Amino acid sequence: MTTRDRRRRVTIADVANHAQVSTTAVSKVIRNAYGVSPAMRDRVKAAIDELGYRPHAAARAMRGRTFTIGVMLPHIRNPFFADILDGLNAQLDDTGYQAIMIQGGATQKAEAPAIDALVDRQVDGILMISPLAPRARLEAVGREIPTVVLGRHERSAVYDAVFDDDEAGAELVVNHLIGLGHRRIAHITHQDNSTARPSDLLHIIRAETYERVMREHDLAAEIAIATTYYTEEGGYDGAQQLLARSRRPTAIFAGADQAAFGALAAVHEAGLAVPGDISIAGYDNTRLAALPNIAITSIDQDGAVMGHTAARLLLERIEGRTSAVRFSVTPSLVPRRSTAAPPPQDG
């Protein structure tokens, strides 16, 4: 009869014995708790690495922590989300916490079970990126689990908020295009089924700011908005709508880089040049926007700082902070080759 050789799982007691410290000290190091000297922390971490110790998730949950952070994002296709996750993971590095991700989808119906899955997984904190759920639902989760909401501007005493100053960012890009001499400036915005107040949604803020700046420059008659989605397909469809207008725009401001990529494709497909015939600007300053063959003017809202801050706030909440924090990123304009003065006959 053959028997299977199964290695015994390394326990916290093994780590304590190897490091010649108490199991309490090991637990404190794992939890990144206060009251541990740097020398002891280094000794315990070395023992953990040498023995290959990995805390059991179920046992952690029974003791009150799983050392996991749940991240819910609408989808994984937007390159800006990668910047956020880079910042989040950099902040979590060496804390013992790991991020687990789930897609919320494009509707509240799809998003609801995704949120439930993170709650059921007993994560220690949740980062929700541009959630569609109503504020009451977000607060219900926040009362149960430390929560940070990224991308929405609403105020809550229950969860923290990280967001961009979307009004300032939209002002920068529209004023940039006007400063280049453009008058027929169009905008591609986003639609969703969120029940949040419109004034708290980033795409509404960007669209309303575009309209306000246009009116302030006596360009109300030139306002043109295509309402699609912040996706490549949405940007493509939106640009096609705008190009079909009797007075074609000389510049398009897409509310997200991903939509700007789709607009770029539609303009090229129409046989037009960027920026020779039409200037295109985006929002997010993703790495793809900076590629030399794309080079789209964009608004930088520093996704890495957003992710880094969201993780820091979650760790503070987990350690006991109860007061709500709102963190706003100040955007900046990054001009590239996709924007220039309009053709002489269209100026």
Beta strands, then each sheet from edge to edge (+ up, - down):
strand 1: 68-73
strand 2: 98-103
strand 3: 125-129
strand 4: 147-150
strand 5: 160-164
strand 6: 185-190
strand 7: 224-228
strand 8: 251-254
strand 9: 279-281
strand 10: 298-300
strand 11: 326-329
strand 12: 332-334
sheet 1: 2+ 1+ 3+ 4+ 5+ 11+
sheet 2: 7+ 6+ 8+ 9+
sheet 3: 10+ 12-
end
